[in-house]
Each structure stands twice: as structure tokens, then as C-alpha cells.
Amino acid sequence: MSDRGTVLAQLARLIAAAPVDEPLPVRLCRAYVEVLGADGGAITLASTTSQRLTLSTSNGVSAQLEDLQDVLGEGPGQDAYSSGNPVVTEVDGFSDRSFPMFSELAGALTGPLTVWAIPMQPGGTTIGVITLYLRSGALAYDLDDAQFLADSVAAALLDDPSAHSLAPISGWSDRARVHQATGMIVAQLSVETEDALAILRAHAFAEGTNLGAIATEVVERRIAFTPAPMGVTPIDTPPDDSTKGDEP
């Protein structure tokens, strides 16, 4: 483990050098990625299957990795949250035993890379996860240092009363739409919440998009799950005129 004071000072310098008008989660995410020498990263809170909220992503690849975990309901970030331990996985386009779908699809989407998921545990309680990726090589510091910095980032978020209001608005609105869409599916199909969320994931996977986009379709009623009564022809189906010529 490196000297904690030195590592923390490096993080603080990078945060201070960032534009002051940027939201705190954005500055923290970028600084964490740079200190660890990663190619990109993301900060998520409450990384469970139904409550994950991505506060910040450093680039498009990080956003894709987070969206994929949202859609699949599996991945290193969710495992790190549930276990409370750092998770490292190789994404190379082949299925692995831990996250077979995530590994295969992420490899096809982003190309080969290594993903580190570090739980944020200020005071010993896991509140979220920082996910990093590298296309080649190793992080600049070891997992102990990465864990220490992740806990420091979490403490900074908790100590800043405006951190949630400074979070990217799209992240919060997307999550609100997911919850609203889930509730609509529960009402339409009389299923449990987890089943409704699984249905959303299935549609997002089938359409090759993210949960937020599919949730919007449901909320705006462009996608509905209410089955038509048996024997009733859907309203957009034209009548069958094939027998008109046989009439006397």
C-alpha cells in the first residue's frame, strides 16, 4: 500500500484543478480515474438490481458498461456491491463463469478490457461502487489504495449536502422513469415488482438500448403490456374483406 497521505493529496489536487462549476460527482469520478491510471470509470449509488443510480461516467465506454449491467442485472459492479469486496473481471468477448452474459456482450460492445469494481464503504457500510476499466496493463495503485480512495470519494459525496442535486439530471430522471414504468407494468400485468423490472430489462436487451429509453416508451404509452381480451381483434388490425366478392 502506498502512503495514504500522498495518494489522497493527489486526488485532492485533481479535484481542485477541475472547473468549479462542474458537479462534485463528475469531478470526483474524473479524479479517481486519473489517480488510478484507468481509461475510464463510473460512480454508482445503491448498486442493487432495482435501485442502481449512476451519478457520473467519465466517457462513453463507461456509460455503456453501466447501461449493460442495468439491462442484464449482472456484472462486477453489482457483485462488488452485494459482496462488499472489490471485483476484477476480464472482458474479452468470451463468457466467464462469474458474469457470462456481461462478459460476452461487453466484449462485443467495447472490445477486450479489464474491469475493476470497488465498493464505496465509508464507515463500513457499502453505499455504492466505483467501476474502472483499462484496455491493457494494470492500475497505477493496488486494490488497497483503490479501496481507500473509493471510501474517501464516498465520504466526500456524503459530506456534500448538495451532491444529489448536483448529480446529472438525466441520471435521476431516468431512474424515476424506470420506477414509474415498473409500476405501470405491475398494474397492467399484476406481477411482482422484480418481475416487472425483468420485463423492462428483457425489452431493453431485445431493442439494444438502455432501461431509461425503454422506460420512457412505457411511461409515454408507446409500449403497453395489457393483453387484449380473447377473441377481440386489435384496433389497428384492418377488417378481413376477403369474402366480399362471394356475397350475392
DAVEN-V832806 format. One record per run of one state. SS is the DSSP state (A for helix, B for strand, O for the rest). FROM is the first residue (numbers start at 1). LEN is the number of residues. Records with the same first field share a line. If there is no record, write none. Layout:
BEGIN
SS=FROM-LEN  FROM-LEN
END
This chain:
BEGIN
O=1-3  18-6  37-3  46-7  58-2  73-3  84-3  92-8  111-2  121-1  125-3  135-8  160-3  167-2  190-3  208-3  220-24  247-2
A=4-14  24-13  60-13  76-8  100-11  122-3  143-17  163-4  169-21  193-15  211-9  244-3
B=40-6  53-5  87-5  113-8  128-7
END
